[in-house]
Amino acid sequence: MSNVYQKNISALIQKNPVLARRITDYVIKDVPQLINENGFYNLVYKNTRLHNPANPLGEAQEIFARAENTPVAIHLIYGLGLGYLFQVASANSIGTVILYEPDLNILKIAFTLVDFSKDIEKNNVFIADNIDLLGEYIHKKSNTKNTPLMLTTRAYRELNNETFDEMVENIQRMIGSFSLDLKYTQEKFYPLTRSIIRNIPQLVNEIPLTAIKDVFKGKTAVVVSAGPTLDRNIETLKKYRDNIILIVVGTAMKTLAKHNITPDFLCIIEAYDSSKQIADLDLSEVNFITEPYSNPNLRNFKFKQIYSHISQNMPVNSIWSSLTAQNINEYLSKGTVSYTALNTARILGCSKIVMVGQDLAYIEGQCYSKDSAYKDLECRYNKDNNRWEITAKNFEEFANSLSNSPDEEKRKKAAENRLRNLNNSLYYVKGIKGDKIPTESVYAAFIKPLTEFAEMFNDREYINTSMEGAQIDGYKNMPLEEALKDTQPIETREIKSDYKLDLTSLKTNITTEISNLKKTKEDVLNGEKAVKTLNNDLKRYKAPTVEVLKDLKKVSQLFLNLSTSKAGTLFDFITASEKIDIDYEMKMTGNFTIETLTTLIAKFSNYFNNAEKKIDRVIQLLSNTLEKL
């Protein structure tokens, strides 16, 4: 190989040795034709010129010039070719550049022809050859206020015409998922932390689900969701009720109750008050599965027993797992209660897992089962504007199903916002019958995790009985009758557990947390003083002088020390929102001016002041909890 190739590979090894090895091991299969026309080199690959034949450099410059270029911008370059667009972006981007070239053939050829070593070595440049690696980079650089900008040439879109739209949809779903994660972190971590602390007096009486692992080993589980096809399977569920372990999600509970079907387990994991889903029902013979952070009102119902599903990928759950020294590796979740129900069936040891009502799409205008909590939603095609629309058949009932607020206007506003969000997120997915069917983007995002679950735990059988909903790979599509016809009655459903929480250790750990927060508060108060000094000096000098910048460095260091040394702690969770804001502003600040410094001071002041207040509130909550134990 050429010296150019070795320079590129050597540079890549320093940043991504795994990708460098993939390129090195790859055997070139289709050699593109290198041509020179109009004074520029071009590649002809699969009968397509990868760059504009008239002026490939000008094409690249024009494409990049149309993109927003800020310190937090993510410039996603699709397709390398000879690297015109990639190198223009590398030279000009003040944000992040991510090259996505899924064709190793092109990557290896280009690495032999063009010296990219200086581009590869840059701290803001990343290269991905597959969607998972691309996702890692996007996730690393994402913020609630930035969205990756895809930049590509017309030739690359035409070269991959059959798969381009699907690829863009996959990337959009991935970006949407990351954005939701960040938004969730910013908006929910503090209230979820408070919910966990408030729930501790009840949590001490709950049994971790893994304490009854394999209690129903070899049995058939049916996981019931609230999709429209649930209604068609009610009689079959009744027929085989004695033969199955029945697990239902909250939105489908009222449908089962209306038909006098009592499940073995009910799963609800919402952080908001979703108790209306199960209001006025007799749940005394139903086992409840929920998260440590779920809304405290859910624990007010009388259940047979409550089991904790302590999802490991929900960071705030580490609060409870740390306080009780629990191993949470088995608790998997992906943001949907159906995934939690699937994982519940796996932990219980069920060898066949059958999904009912898991449509993940709008079937014949219905969004949910006609007796479910959200039965009033419907999806219809509006011929006047040529688009699908989601409406509520009975707006008042829909509003009441969403919110427990006594304020009618608040309920109405919540319902209007929900309908607006649903319509803004309308999406189309591949159906079981091979057609494209309407759904919402959140449901579309659930398809991949459900598929991955079946791939990850492939030692059991998975069946989807929707027959009309979204295609979920890894699951056999068959009617419920066929899925259950060979099942036998379950002789006993008795669940025994000798689990006992160490209450003394829990109290000791809570006391330690209170002590740690008090010590952290001292650092926070020092931060407040440093911010005041910075603000006073900026007012005095009215310019970013050496003295002012020294003050800023001290404030920044105090912030970084707190945000890094306290990562994954109670303090980290309660200040997540303010931390994300500061991270964004620090990345956006290119030059220090009075305006940018004023903005940073406001953000730092908000961080330290809110941290002090939140520490005091959380200490009080922990102290109150200790008194109740």
N, C-alpha and C positions, 0 to 999 in steps of 0.2 A: 504494500500500500504506500501511497505518497506521503511526503513529509507533512502536507496539509492535513491529511487524514489523521496522522499521529498527533499533531498539535490539537486538533479538535477532540479526539478521544481522550488525550491527557487532561485537557481542560474539563471535560465532562466527568471523568473519573473522580475529580475533586468534589463535584457537586452531587453526582448521581452515579455511583459505580455500577449499580444494577442495570440501569439503562445503557451505560457504556458497554457492559458485557453483552447485553442483548444485541446491540448494533454490531459488536465485534464478531459474535457467533453467527450472525445472520449471513446467509449465502444469497448474493444478488441473483434474482431470477429473471428480471425483465430490465434490460439496459436501455435507458432513455437515449434519444438522439440529442447530442449537444450541437446547437447551431448558432451561427452569428449572422444577425440581420439588423440592418440599420445601425450598426455599430454597437449592438448589445448582444450578449449571450442569452440564449433561451434553451429550455428543455422541451423536447417533444416526447410526451409520455402517453402511451395508449391513444395515439393519433391526436393528441391535444397539446397545444402550446400552453405551458403552465403560466406564462406571463404575456402581457400585452406585446405583440410583435413590433409595434411602432416605437414604444418607449416604456419598457418595463420599470425603469427607475422612476420615471414620472408618474406612472400608474400607482406605484407604491407610495410615493410622496403625497399624491392626491388623496388616496384612501386614508392615510394616517392623519392628514390635515383636517379631515372631517370629524375625527374622533376627539372627544373631550380629553384634555391632558392636564391632570392635576396630580398632586402627590399621592392621592388615594386611588387614582384610576387603575383599572386592571385591563391592559390591552391584550386580548386573547387573539393570537395570530393563528388562523387555521390554514395549514399548508406551508411547507418550506420552499419547495422548488429550488431555485438557485439563491434564495434568501433575500431577495430585494426588499420585500415588505418587512421581513424579520429584522434585517439590519437597519432599516429606516426607523422602525419602532425602537430598537435597541439604542440607537444613537440619539433619539429625541424624547423618548418617554421619561417623564419625571415621576411616573408611578411604577407599576409592575408590568413586565412583559412575560406572557406565557405562550410559548410556541407549542401548538398541538399538531403533530404530524403522525397520524396513525399508521402510515405506510413506511415500514422499516426499509423497504427497497429505496424509496426516495431519500430517507435520512442517510443511508449509507452512501448512496451515489453523491449526494450533495456534500457530505463530509469529505469526500475525496477530491471535490472540485473547488470548494470555496473555503477560505480560512474564516471560521466563525469563533476561533478560540477566545478573542478579546470580548466578544459578545457573551459567550458562555460563562466567562469568568465574572461577569458583573453580578453584584449582589441582588439586583432587581430583575434578573432574567432567569427563567426556568423553561425546561423542555420536557414535554410529556408525549408518550407514544400510545397511551391507552386512556380510556375514560376514567379509570380509578385513580391513576396518577394525576391526571388533570384535576380531578375532584380534590385531591389532597392539596394541591397548590392553590386552587380557588378558595378552599376553606381556610387555608392559612392566611390569605390576604383579604378575605371578605370583611366587610363592615356593614352595619345597618344602613349606611348612607352611600354605599357604592355598589355598582353592578358591573360585572365584566362586560367589556365591549368587544364583540367578535368582529375582527377585521380579516377579510379574505378577498381573493381576486375572483372575478367572474369565471375565469378558466377553472379554478378549483371547484367552484360550485357545479359547473357543467361536468367536470371529470367524475364527480361523485353524485351526480344528479339523482340517482335512485335512492341513495341513503342519506343525502344531505339534510333534508327536512326532518327525518327521524333523528339524526344526530343532534340537530339544533334543539329539537324537542327534549331529548334526553339531557342535554346540557342545561336547558332552561329549567327543567324539573330539579336538577341537581342544585342549581343556583338558588331556586326558590326554596328548596329544603334548607340550604345553608342560611339564607336570609331569615327564614322562620326560626331556626335555631338561635341565631344572634338576637333576633327580636324577643324570643322567649327568654333568653338569658337576661336581656336588658330589662324587660318588663316584669318577669315573674320570679327571679331568684330570691329577692328579698321577701315578697309575700309568701313564697313557698317555704322559705326558712322559718318564718313565723308560724306557718301552718304545722310544720313538723314539730316544733316546740310545743305548740298548743295541743297537738295530738298525743304527746308522750304519755300522759296519764291513761289513755286508752291503748296505746301501742304496747304497753307492758303486759296487757292481757291477750294480745294477738299472737298467733302462732306463725312463725316464718313458714312459708309454703314448702321450702325444702325439708322441713322437719317431718313431712309426710310423703317424702319422695317415693315414687313407685307404689303407692298404696293401691292403685288400680292398674297394676302392671298387666299388660296384655289385653286390656279391655278396649272397647270402642268408645271414643269421645265424639260428641256432636257439639260443635261450636256454633251458636245461633247469633247472627247479627240481624240488624233491622232493615235489610234491603227488601225491595218489593216482592221478591220471590219467596220470602218467608211465608206469606199468606197461603201459597200453594202447597206448602209442606206441612201444615198444621196437623192434618189427619194422619199423615205418616209418622210424625213425631209422637202422636198419641199411641199409635199402633205399636211402636217399638220402644216406648218410654222405659219399660222395665229392662231393656237390653243394653242401655247406653248410659254413659256418664254425660249428663247434660250440663253444658256450660253456656251461659247467656250473657250478652253485654247489656248495659243499662238501658239503652234505647229500645231494646226488644223485649224487655221484661213485661211491660203491660200487655203486649200482644199475647205472650204465653199465659199470663194471668187471666186474661179474658176467656181463654179456652181451657182453664183449669189445669194447666200444665205447670208443675212445680220443678224447677231446675235443681240440680245438685249444687251448682256454684253460680254466683252472680259476680260479674266483673265490672267495676266502675273505677276509673283512675283519674277523673277530672279534678283539676285544682279549683275550678269554679263550683258554685253551689248547684249541682245537678240533681238535687234530691227530689225534684218534681218528677223525674223519670220513674221513681218507685214509690211516690206518695200514695197513701191509703191502701197499700198492699200488705197482705200477711206474709212476712218473710221469716217467720220463726223456724221454718224447716229448711231454710236456704243458707248455705255457707257463703260468706261474703269475702271476695278477694279484692284488695285495694292496695294503694301505695301509701307509704308513710306521709307523703306530702298532700294527699287528697283532701278535699274540703272537709273540715271538721264536722259539718252538719250530716255528712253521710254516715258517721259513726253513731248517730242518735237513734237509728232504727234498731229494732230487736231482730238480730240474726241468730241462727243456730250457732255459728262460730265465725270469727273474723280471722282471715289469714293474710299475712303481709307478703306482697310481691315487691321486693325492694330493688327496682330496676337499676342495674349497674351503670347504664349510660345516662341516667338522670343524675347529674353531679350532686345536687342537694341531698340525695339519698345517702351520700357518704357521711352526712351529719349523724343519721341514725345508726348506720353500720359501724361508725367509729365509736359512738357512745356505748354500743352493745357488743363490739368485737365480732360482728357477724360477717361471714363470708357470703358475698353477694354475686359471685361469678356466674351462677346459674340463672340469674334473673335478667332476662333480655327483654327489651322493649324498643319499639320504633315509632312512638308517638300515636299509635292507634290502639284502642282497647282490644281490637280483634287479634292483634299480634300478642298482646298480653294473655288473652284467652288461649291462643295456640300454645304459647309457652307453658301455660298452666297445665294443659293437657299433656304436654311432653313431660313436665316434672312429675305429674301424677302417674306416669308410666304407660299411658295409653298407646297401643301399637297401631291403631287406625284412628285417624283424625278426620272427621267429616265436617265440612263447612256448609251452613245453611244461611241463606239471606246475605251472603257475602258477594253482592252484585257489583259494588264499586262503580255503579253506573245508574242512569235513569232508565227504568224499564216501563214502556207504555205510558209515559208521562208521570209515573210515580217515582218519587225520590226515596220514600221509606215505606215500610209496611203500613197498611191502612189503620192498624190499631196501635202503632208505635207512638213514642213521645212527639215525633215531628211529622205526624201523618198528614198535616195540612199542606205540606210542600208538594208542588207538582211542576213538571218540566214540559213545556209545550212549544211547538214551533209557531212563531209569530209571522204570518205571511205578509203583514204590512211592512215589516222591516227586515224580513228574510233572515231571521236568526232565532235560535232557541232561547227561551226565557224561563226563569224559575219564579214562580209566584206562590202566594199562600191562598188556598181556597177560603180559609177563614182566618183573616189576618189577626183578629183579636185572640183567638185560641192559640195561634202560633206564637204570638207575643207572650202569652201567659205561660206557654210551655218552655220558653227560653229563659225567663227571668222570674225570680221570687220577689222582686222589688215591689213594695206597696204603691209606688209612684207609677201611675198609668202612663205618664209621658215618658218615663225612663224605659218602661217595658216596650212602648211603641218605638222609641228610638233604637233600642237594641235589636228589635225585629227588622226595622228598616235597614240598619247597618248590615245585619246578617244577610238579608236578601240582596243588598247591593254587592257585598263581597262574593256571594255565590254566583251572581250573574257576571261579575268581573272575572271570575276564575273558571268559567265554563271551558270545557276541554273535550277532546275526543280521543278515545282509546280503541284498541282492537278488541272486538267482542268475541265471545266463544264461537259464534257462527262465522267469524271471519270478517264481519262488517265493522264499520266505524260507528261507535255509539257515544252519545253525550254523557259527560260526567263533570265533576269539578276537579280542579288541579290537585287539591289535597288528596282526593280519592285516587287519582291517577298516580300520585306519588307513593301510595301504599302498595301498589302492585309489585314493585321490585322487592321491597322488604319481605313480602309474603313468599315470593319466589325464592329468595335467598334463604329463608327459614327452611323450606323444604329441601334445598340443596345442602344446607348445613347439617341438618338432622335427617339424613336419608336412610336411617335404619327403621323407618316406619312408613305406613301408607297414608297418602294424603288425597282427599277427594273433595271436589267442589261440585255442589248440586245446583248451582244457579241456573245453568243451561242457557241463559240469555244475557248474562252480565259480561263483565270484562274478562278476557282471557288471562288466567294466572298460571304461568308455566310451572311445572312440577307437581300439579294436581290433576288427577284424573277427572274428567268431566262425565258425570253420570247422575241419573235421577236418584233421589234419596231412597226410594223403595229398593232399588237395585243395590245401593251401597249398604243397606242394613238387613237385607233379606236373610243373610246367613248368621246373624248375631244371635246369641243365646241370653236368656235372663241372667242378670247379675244377682248372685245369691245374697251377698251382704254388701251394704254400703257403710258399714261402721268404720269410723276413722279413729285410730288411737295414736296418741302422741304423748311422750313423757317430757316434752320440751318445757324448760323452766328458765325464765330470764333471771340473770344475776342482778337483783335490785340494788344490792349494796355497791356493786361495781358501777352501776349506772349512776347512782347518786354521786359517787366519787368523781366520775368523769364529767358530770354536769358542773360540779364545783370547780373542777380544773378549767373547764371552758370559761366560766365566769371570771376566774383569775386571769386567764390569758387575755380576755377581752379588756379587762381593766388595765393590763400592761400595754396592750395595743393602743388604748385610748391616750396614754402618755405620748406615744409617737404622733398620734393624730393631733394632739394639742400643740406639739412642736411644729407640725405642719401648718396649723392655723397661724401661729406666730410668724413663721417664715413667709407666708403669703401676705400677711399684713405689712411686713417689712418691705417686700417686693413692691406692693401697691404704693406704699408711702414714698419709696425711692423713685418710682416711675412718675409720681405726681411732682416730686421735687425737681427731678432732672428734665422731665418732659422729653425724654429721648432714651433709646436703648443703649445707655452708657455701659462702660465696663462694670461699674458698681451694680447696675440693674441686672446685667447678664449674670453676674456672680450670684445675685439673689435668686434669679431664675434657675440657675444650676442647682442651688441648694434645695429649692422647692421640688424640682424635678427628681433629684436624688432621693428625697424623702418619700415622694410618691412611688418611685420605682422600688425602693426598699420594701415599702408596705405591700405593693401589688405583687411582688415576686416572693418575698419571704412568707407571706400569708396565703399563697395560692392553695386552693382547696380547703381552706379553713372557713369557719363561720364568718369571719370578717370579710373574706373574699366574696362570699355569697351575698352579703348584705350591701356591699358597695359595688356590685357588678355593673349596675347601670351607669353610675358616675365614672367608673373606670373606662368603660367603652367610649364614653363621650370624650374623655381626655385623650385616649389613644388616637381617636379620630383627629382631634384638633392638633395634636403634636405632629401627626403625619402630614396634615394640611399646611402647617406653618413652614413656608420655605424661607422667608426673610423675617427678621424681627423688626417690627415697626411698632409705633405706639398703638395702632389698631390691633395688630395680632397679639401683642403682649397683653392688652386690655382683655381680649377674648380669653386668652390662656389663664389670666388671673381669675377671671370669673369662673372658669371651669375648675381650677384648682381649689378656689374658695368653696365652691359648691361641693366638691369631693370631700374636703376635710370637715366642713361644717355638718354636712349630712352624715358623714361617718361618725362623728361625735354623737349626734342625736340617735342614730340607729343603734350604736353600741349601747347607749343607755336603755333604749327600749328592749333590746334583746336580753340584756342583763336582767331587766325587770321580769321579762317573760320566763327566763330560766329560773329565777328565784321563786316566782309563783309556782312553777312546775315542781320544783323541789319540795315546796310546802304540801303539794297535793299527793306526793308519792309516799 
